[in-house]
Amino acid sequence: TLTYYPSGRGNTRSAVIVAPGGGYGNLALNHEGRQVANWLNAQGVSAFVLRYRLGPTYRHPVPLNDALRAVRMVRSRATEFGLNADRIGILGFSAGGHLVSTVATRFDRGNATATDPIDRASSRPDFVVLGYPVIASAAPYAHEGSFRNLIGDGAPADLRASLSNDTQVKADTPPTFMFHTNADTTVPPENSVLFYMALRKAGVPAELHIFEPGAHGVGLAMNDAVLGAWPPLLSSWLRARGLLSTPPPTTP
């Protein structure tokens, strides 16, 4: 499901689909979902919190299909939501960050001949935000619980290797903002570093912030004087990319 949080006053005609984390086994729908949507609304950005299907009941590619469908759905109904179809981003935390980075490297441009109008829309996000994301699928940096839920213990080695998303970055991967902490022992910051390096090699615009202190799963870190700097940094990044101004409307 997608839960819609309209921007209300000061609509920038931008939107972000939010994918909470939870190791592909549960969803942190409050501090990595609703709170983030409320913050985005305060920036004039509409938000859609994604409740995607989880393991061990649903394995890859089911969560990916849910997220790709979410991008298509928001884009295909952009006019209805008061959005521009070329200002649709996606944000994910932890395992939700893995899901988002999978979307960012496995999208398609839509099927123009599809009978379903949603399937005609592109599933490529226009921008990506990753908070302490799971990226690497191999030791020593992989978050084993996430991959156990996503593909199971007996998954083929080539499938697991392909889900190390730093190896899937291409020149058309969307511009990306990332943050992590040096003290994160659950999902080490090397995950973000590997993805950043791949983006840089591919010539994709990217920004990475690694804070020294901070445990995994901080969300907006509203009560942390240090980590609480990341949302304003994201706001500045969005503004620099023209996503917090109000453009004329476009059609999907």
Buried (B, 14 or more C-beta within 10 A) or exposed (E): EBBEBBBEEEBBBBBBBBBBBBBBBEBBBEBBBBBBBEBBBBBBBBBBBBBBEBBEEBBBBBBBBBBBBBBBBBBBBBEEBEBBBBBBBBBBBBBBBBBBBBBBBBBEEBEEEEEEEBBBBBBBBBBBBBBBBBBBBEEEBBBEBBBBBBBBEEBEEEEBEBBBBBBBBEEEBBBBBBBBBEEBEEBBBBBBBBBBBBBEEEEBBBBBBBBEEBBBBBBBBEEBEEBEBBBEEBBEBBEEBEBBEEEEEEEB
